[in-house]
Amino acid sequence: MNRTVFIPTDFSQASLRLVEHTLLSAINDQIEIVLTHSMFLSNSIVELLFFDKDEIFQTLRSDQFDKTFIALCDCYSQVEAEFRWEIFTGLNQAAFNNFISGNQINEAVIPRPYFRISRKSANFDPTPYVRRSKLPITEIPFYSYLLA
């Protein structure tokens, strides 16, 4: 893969605009998009024992989000893109730097301003970590206006 791009997601349809922008800019590139949901882990030992990333994604994603994501992939089928879903649970910059290093991420696409929609989990805004990292960043303005 030529490019591995970090995109934060709250599983709203509006967050898929970041994916659309990235696919539009990658017409001639091979690209891997790492859609990342940032959330705090529970303090419950039982919940940590039975922590399942796929189960969390199923509870956070709506049918409408899935349909829009599939339609977006179909619309940009000419782009050589792979998608990965990840969860970032770190609490500091060092954890985020390890996350981007471990996932071999070499750029980021973030909204300006960040607009958290999902209230289904204890999620948080990862953009301060992205801004302090050494990743090249593309900011997409008017993210909040896409909600209308």
N, C-alpha and C positions, 0 to 999 in steps of 0.2 A: 504494500500500500504506500502510495506517495504521501498522503496526508491523513492524519488521525486528529479529529476535531472533537473537542469537549463542548457539549451543548447542555446547559442546565434545563431541566424540565420539571414542571409541576403537574404534568398530565392534563393540561388544558389544551383546547384546540388552538388557542392563541400562541402557545409555546411552540407549536409546529411551524409557525412562521419563521422561526430561527432555522429549522431544518430546511424549509423551502428556500430561504436565502442562501444557505450553504450549498444546497444541490444546484441552485442556479449559477453559483460561482464556480462550480466544479464540473462543468460540462465536459471538459477534455481531460480531467484528472481521475485517477483512482482515489477513492476516498473512503475512510472508515469513520463513521459518526458514532461517538460514544454519548448516548443520551443518559444524563446523570441526574438522579434525584438525590438531593441532600437532606438527610434527616438525622435527628438525634435518636440514639439507641435507648431502649428502655433500661431501667435499673433492675427490672425483675429477672431473677435468675431463670425462672421457668420460660419467660418469653425469649431470653437469649439462647437457652438450650434448643428451643424449637424455632429459631430464627430461620426463615426461608425467603430468600430473595424473590423467587418466582411468585410466592404467595402474596408478598407485599405488592408486587407489580400488579397482580390480578385485582387486588382490592383498590388500588389507586387509579387504575385505568378504567375509563368508562367505555361503553360500546361506541359512543359517538367519537371518542378519541381514536379508538382502534379503526373505525371506518374512515375517518379523515386521514389517518396515517397510511392506510392501505391505498386510498385514492391518491395521496401525495406520491407514494412510491410508484404507482402505476403511471402517473403523469410524468415523472422523471425517470422512467425506466431506461432511457438511453445513457444515464449516468451510471458509471461503475461504482456503486455504493454498497457498503456493508454497514449494518446497524448493530450496535451492542447496547444493552441496557445495564446500567450499573447503579449502585447506591454508594454515596459517599457519606460516611458517618464520623469523620474526623472532627476534632475540636480546635485544631490550630493549623498554622501555616505549614509546619513540618509534615503533618499528616496529609495535607493537600498536595504538597510537593512529592511525597511518596506515592500518592494516588496517581498523579499525572506521569510520574516516572514508571511506575508499575504497569500502567495501561499504555505506555509509549505514546502519549498525547503530545502533539507538537504545535497545536494552535487552539484557540477558543473563540466561540461565537456566543456573545452574551447580550441580553436585552438592556436597553437604557430607557427608563429606569427599570430596575427589577420589580416585578409585580407578582407577588405570591398569591395564588388563587386557591389552591387546594388547602382545605382545612381538615382533611381526613387523617393527617398524621402530624407528628411533631417535626415538620420540615423547616428548613432555614435557607437563607439567601447565601449561595456560595460565591457571589460575585466579588466580595472583598478579598477572598483568597485568590481568585483568578487575577484580579488587578495587581496583587502583590507578587504573583508568580512571574516567571520570566517568559511566559507564553506570549506569542503575538496574539493580540486580541482584536476582534472585529465586533464593534458594538452596533446593534440594530436599534435605531431610535423609534419612538412612538409605539413601543410594545403595548403599553397600557391602552392606547387608542384602538388597538386591534380587537379589543374586547367588545366593542359596540356592535 
